[in-house]
Amino acid sequence: MSSVETVSALKRRLNASIPQQAIRGEVATRLKKIGRTAKISGFRPGKVPAKILEQHYGAQAHQEALGDALQRSFAEAAQLNNLRVAGYPQFEIKTNDLNADSIEYSATFEVYPEVVMGDLSGETVERLVYELAQADVDDTIVTLRKQRAVFEPVDRAAQAEDQVRIDFVGRLDGEIFQGGEASDYPFVLGVGRMLPEFEAAIIGMKAGDTKSFDMTFPEDYHGKNVAGKQVTFTITLHRVEEPRLPEVDAAFAESVGIEDGDVSKLESEVSTNLQREVVRRLKVRNKEAAMNALLKVALFDLPKALVEWEVQNLMQQAMRDMESRGMKVKDVMLSPELFTERAIKRIKLGLIFAELAQKHKLTAKPEQVRALVEDHAQSFDQPEEVVSWLYANPSQLQEMESLALEENVAGWITGQTRTIDKAVSFKELMGN
């Protein structure tokens, strides 16, 4: 027999008991298994008398058998009481004599919440819209040309988009700080490699000029020794080079992936790729807006255990990402608080998706998944091979199924809310 107490909104306490006979049978089985390899002085392995085994390993076998019995008993009682357990239970043995005929215990645990949604009809969702323009295609081709620019020396003052070579020394309280000194250092003005104040000081300088100036580092600067502090830089400009952009010809077309160098194909391919990226980014941004509306009317709490697990998962992902970028993470200490909000959002949306998919039949359809797979494959040189590979890898295909479900949920939300179209600029959409 078992009983369940409600401790709080999501916490429960199960009270139950285990007959000693069930534990004794398991103890005997474990001791028999141990006896096959146990090394006890005076006996060969497999020939140790049961009484001697009991003396040496009885307590260990009983503890292990009790632990397994607790897990089995709890699982059976949870199923019997229709409990959706979230996380691991905390067991407490109530019986002092572990050899008693019956071992009473309690298990405290959390349960999954009932997904309760508020009214979406009062929510307004802004849907971003954008139509690709010829100017966007032209600007992108100019960007491709800039990426392949050749820099040539010029005898004039430095200006935006020039490449300069400088010596610089930075001092904090009169002392050169770590990372504050370099010789013959090249970089392009205006691409954001250096801080704006630093670049602004170089604009207008000519080769051979030297300048000293004060600047204050941002509070959130990655170099903690100078973050938020005023320093003095001395710069000597050695060389100014202006960019020479390549002509849009066959050689340029080949350099950006047009194998036959056909210039007429270049604009068409750039336009196609941009259109695909515009659609993708609009879909991501609009889906995010729909999900935020959904979260605003999600009226339920989450089990702490689930949040803690998700926080750990996100922290591990962050560490792996840093390692993949070549960073040394051995001494990196990430704060769980940095990931808590994101963890809560992911868990809530997961629970809501499951509820809505079942209630409103929003589960991904095969044709939806196929369309997403084929669209994703178009970004690669051999789309057919990518499609085959995705369908041969269940875990990868599951990601596409999840995306299809998200789109279905986002569409359902749009039908429940007031939607307002909002024009967005190309630069804002692309994150420039």
Secondary structure, 3 states (H helix, E strand, C coil): CEEEEECCCCEEEEEEEEEHHHHHHHHHHHHHHHHCCCCCCCCCCCCCCHHHHHHHHHHHHHHHHHHHHHHHHHHHHHHHCCCCEEEEEEEEECCCCCCCCEEEEEEEEEECCCCCECCHHHCEEEEEECCCCHHHHHHHHHHHHHHCCEEEECCCCCCCCCEEEEEEEEEECCEEEEEEEEEEEEEECCCCCCCHHHHHHHCCCCCCCEEEEEEECCCCCCCCCCCCCEEEEEEEEEEEEEEECCCCCHHHHHHCCCCCCCHHHHHHHHHHHHHHHHHHHHHHHHHHHHHHHHHHCECCCCCHHHHHHHHHHHHHHHHHHHHHCCCCCCCCCCCCHHHHHHHHHHHHHHHHHHHHHHHCCCCCCHHHHHHHHHHHHCCCCCHHHHHHHHHCCHHHHHHHHHHHHHHHHHHHHHHHCEEEEEECCHHHHHCC
